[in-house]
Amino acid sequence: MQGRVLGAGVLGALVMVLASFVVNGIFGFTARLELRPVPNEAAVYTLLKETIVEPGGYMVNPPVVPGQGFPANEPAFRIHYAGVGHEAAGRLQLLRLVTVLVATTLAAWIVSMASGRVLASYARRFGFFVLLGLWLAVFSDLPRHDIGGHPWSSAVALGGFDLGLWALAGAVMAWRLRPEPAAPDTARRSS
């Protein structure tokens, strides 16, 4: 079964990478949600470069109103800085590929440990992968909607995208994890 688990993980990773390339690389889905242009970008960039010098996550809030706290209906901004620039893109893409391979292989291993009833049915194996994808989307994508985070519609769209990736990968991983055919009973043949 170990070979089937590794094979399922590799196939799942391949499907995820190809689907991500088509949806993001060709159609620019996540770029429209997460990489929107900033008006007056040069001035904003200069201010951020001078102000944010240490890697980390930052919040930019409106000034506090004495005795009232933060004013209502004023925007709050979240800024992430990893300490690297565009020169790290290739290295980070390689890390993402390894992460996808590890995630799909772990998911295949989890499904391979399921009961015989789950393993006996393609639909149940596939459903197990979809449930894993739903779990990940609910606990990693939907919480992106918060103060300084994504608008609710973007968080739901990103969650749906990740769930779709897991469903596509799950379809091939469920196929690869099909049970091996039962060996013929040799004891009955010899009698």
C-alpha positions as CSV (number, residue, x, y, z in Angstrom):
1,M,0.0,0.0,0.0
2,Q,3.0,2.4,0.5
3,G,3.6,2.5,-3.2
4,R,0.0,3.3,-3.8
5,V,0.0,6.1,-1.2
6,L,3.2,7.7,-2.7
7,G,1.8,7.3,-6.2
8,A,-1.5,8.9,-5.1
9,G,0.3,11.7,-3.5
10,V,2.4,12.4,-6.6
11,L,-0.6,12.2,-8.9
12,G,-2.6,14.5,-6.6
13,A,0.2,17.0,-6.5
14,L,0.6,16.9,-10.3
15,V,-3.2,17.6,-10.7
16,M,-3.1,20.4,-8.2
17,V,-0.1,22.1,-9.8
18,L,-1.6,21.8,-13.3
19,A,-5.0,23.1,-12.2
20,S,-3.4,26.0,-10.3
21,F,-1.3,26.8,-13.4
22,V,-4.4,26.9,-15.6
23,V,-6.6,28.9,-13.1
24,N,-4.0,31.2,-11.8
25,G,-1.2,31.3,-14.5
26,I,-3.5,31.6,-17.5
27,F,-6.7,33.1,-16.0
28,G,-5.2,35.1,-13.1
29,F,-7.8,34.1,-10.6
30,T,-5.9,34.6,-7.3
31,A,-4.0,37.6,-8.7
32,R,-7.4,39.4,-9.2
33,L,-8.2,38.7,-5.5
34,E,-4.8,39.2,-3.8
35,L,-2.6,41.3,-6.1
36,R,-4.7,44.3,-7.0
37,P,-2.8,47.5,-8.1
38,V,-2.3,50.3,-5.6
39,P,-3.1,53.8,-6.7
40,N,0.1,56.0,-6.4
41,E,2.1,52.8,-5.9
42,A,5.5,54.4,-6.1
43,A,4.8,56.8,-3.2
44,V,3.2,54.0,-1.1
45,Y,6.1,51.7,-1.9
46,T,8.7,54.3,-0.8
47,L,6.8,55.0,2.4
48,L,6.5,51.3,3.2
49,K,10.2,50.6,2.4
50,E,11.3,53.4,4.7
51,T,8.8,52.5,7.5
52,I,8.7,48.6,7.5
53,V,12.2,47.4,7.8
54,E,11.8,44.1,9.7
55,P,10.0,41.1,8.3
56,G,6.6,40.4,9.9
57,G,3.0,41.2,9.9
58,Y,1.8,44.7,10.6
59,M,-1.6,46.4,11.2
60,V,-2.2,50.0,10.3
61,N,-5.2,51.4,12.2
62,P,-6.9,54.8,12.1
63,P,-5.9,57.1,15.0
64,V,-7.6,56.3,18.3
65,V,-10.3,58.8,19.3
66,P,-9.7,59.7,23.0
67,G,-12.4,58.1,25.2
68,Q,-13.9,56.2,22.3
69,G,-11.2,53.9,20.8
70,F,-10.9,53.3,17.1
71,P,-13.4,55.3,15.0
72,A,-16.2,53.3,13.4
73,N,-16.3,52.8,9.6
74,E,-12.6,53.7,9.1
75,P,-10.4,51.2,7.2
76,A,-7.7,49.1,8.8
77,F,-4.9,47.7,6.8
78,R,-2.7,44.6,7.1
79,I,0.8,44.5,5.7
80,H,2.9,41.4,5.3
81,Y,6.6,41.5,4.7
82,A,8.6,38.3,4.4
83,G,12.0,40.0,4.2
84,V,12.5,39.0,0.5
85,G,11.8,40.5,-2.9
86,H,11.2,39.2,-6.4
87,E,14.6,37.5,-6.4
88,A,13.2,34.8,-4.2
89,A,10.3,33.8,-6.5
90,G,12.0,30.7,-7.9
91,R,13.1,29.4,-4.6
92,L,9.6,30.0,-3.0
93,Q,7.9,28.3,-5.9
94,L,10.1,25.2,-5.4
95,L,9.1,25.3,-1.7
96,R,5.4,25.5,-2.7
97,L,5.8,22.4,-5.0
98,V,7.3,20.4,-2.1
99,T,4.6,21.6,0.2
100,V,1.9,20.5,-2.2
101,L,3.6,17.1,-2.6
102,V,3.8,16.6,1.1
103,A,0.2,17.7,1.6
104,T,-1.2,15.4,-1.0
105,T,0.9,12.4,0.2
106,L,-0.2,13.0,3.8
107,A,-3.8,13.2,2.6
108,A,-3.4,9.9,0.6
109,W,-1.9,8.3,3.7
110,I,-4.8,9.5,5.9
111,V,-7.3,8.1,3.4
112,S,-5.4,4.8,3.1
113,M,-5.8,4.3,6.9
114,A,-9.6,4.6,6.6
115,S,-11.9,1.6,7.2
116,G,-12.3,-1.1,4.7
117,R,-15.8,0.2,3.9
118,V,-14.4,3.6,2.9
119,L,-11.5,2.0,0.9
120,A,-13.8,-0.4,-0.9
121,S,-15.8,2.4,-2.7
122,Y,-14.4,5.0,-5.1
123,A,-17.2,7.4,-4.1
124,R,-16.3,7.1,-0.4
125,R,-12.5,7.5,-1.0
126,F,-13.3,10.6,-3.2
127,G,-15.7,12.0,-0.6
128,F,-13.0,11.6,2.1
129,F,-10.6,13.7,0.0
130,V,-13.3,16.3,-0.6
131,L,-14.0,16.5,3.2
132,L,-10.3,17.0,3.8
133,G,-10.3,19.8,1.3
134,L,-13.4,21.3,2.9
135,W,-11.8,21.1,6.3
136,L,-8.7,22.9,5.0
137,A,-10.8,25.6,3.3
138,V,-13.0,26.3,6.3
139,F,-10.0,26.6,8.7
140,S,-7.5,28.3,6.5
141,D,-9.3,30.3,3.8
142,L,-12.5,31.5,5.4
143,P,-10.6,33.0,8.5
144,R,-8.8,35.3,6.0
145,H,-11.9,37.5,6.4
146,D,-11.1,39.7,9.3
147,I,-9.9,43.2,10.3
148,G,-7.3,44.1,7.7
149,G,-7.9,40.9,5.8
150,H,-9.9,39.8,2.8
151,P,-13.4,40.9,2.0
152,W,-15.9,38.0,2.7
153,S,-16.4,37.4,-1.0
154,S,-12.7,37.0,-1.6
155,A,-12.3,34.6,1.4
156,V,-15.2,32.5,0.1
157,A,-13.8,32.5,-3.5
158,L,-10.3,31.4,-2.2
159,G,-11.9,28.7,-0.1
160,G,-13.9,27.5,-3.1
161,F,-10.8,27.5,-5.2
162,D,-8.9,25.4,-2.7
163,L,-11.8,23.0,-2.3
164,G,-11.9,22.6,-6.0
165,L,-8.2,21.8,-6.1
166,W,-8.7,19.1,-3.5
167,A,-11.7,17.7,-5.3
168,L,-9.7,17.4,-8.6
169,A,-6.7,16.0,-6.8
170,G,-9.0,13.7,-4.7
171,A,-10.5,12.3,-7.9
172,V,-7.2,10.9,-9.1
173,M,-5.9,10.0,-5.6
174,A,-9.1,8.0,-4.9
175,W,-8.6,6.2,-8.2
176,R,-5.0,5.4,-7.4
177,L,-5.9,4.2,-3.9
178,R,-8.3,1.6,-5.2
179,P,-8.0,-1.7,-3.3
180,E,-5.8,-4.4,-4.8
181,P,-7.7,-7.3,-6.3
182,A,-8.1,-10.1,-3.8
183,A,-5.7,-13.0,-4.4
184,P,-7.4,-16.3,-5.4
185,D,-7.9,-18.7,-2.5
186,T,-5.2,-21.3,-3.2
187,A,-6.4,-23.6,-0.5
188,R,-9.6,-24.3,-2.3
189,R,-7.8,-25.0,-5.6
190,S,-5.6,-27.7,-4.1
191,S,-8.5,-29.7,-2.7
